Amino acid sequence: MTRISDSGLSVAVVGATGQVGTVMREILAERSFPIGELRLFATARSAGSAVEFGGHTVIIEDVATADPAGIDIALFSAGATGSRAHAPRFAAAGATVIDNSSAWRMDPEVPLVVSEVNPHAIDQAVKGIIANPNCTTMAAMPVLKVLDAEAGLERLIVSTYQAVSGSGLAGAQELLGQVEGVLAQ
């Protein structure tokens, strides 16, 4: 754990070395989120490595063995398997877990929240876990809320084409390898 300032929240990023976890860290820094203490978690493969955050060196902890006590907010981007395995433990230790995976989206005891649309649903987080919808829905819902309020939407048909980056760094690397293979032919 790394003390960032004398005031603020204890924040954790789980999946901190992955593609989305890296962006989460960048956004927390760019927006000067009020962090008193920062803890970064990943798998044993990345545990012990160091990353920089706001002029501080933060050591990556092994999510499987670390004690999550004292964390206020845990931002999870560890994939559905990682989230199912570890989010309940973080929530039981007192953290409010905000999960970016598909693991909890259909759980009736876990609110699906888009902050600009239904922030009040956070109060229904009986498990201490809050889910967010996929990236396309997150981007569309704030606009659709306004359109519904103004025009009364009755039906919406949406087709999306998801980016390979949605499967994380491994998916992006697989695509790169496939492209290189095609170009080498």
Secondary structure by P-SEA (a helix, b strand, c coil): cccccccccbbbbcccccaaaaaaaaaaaaacccccbbbbbbccccccbbbbcccbbbbbcccccccccccccccccccaaaaaacaaaaaaacccccccccccccccccccccccccccccccccccbbbbccaaaaacaaaaaaaaacccccbbbbbbbbccccccaaaaaaaaaaaaaaaac
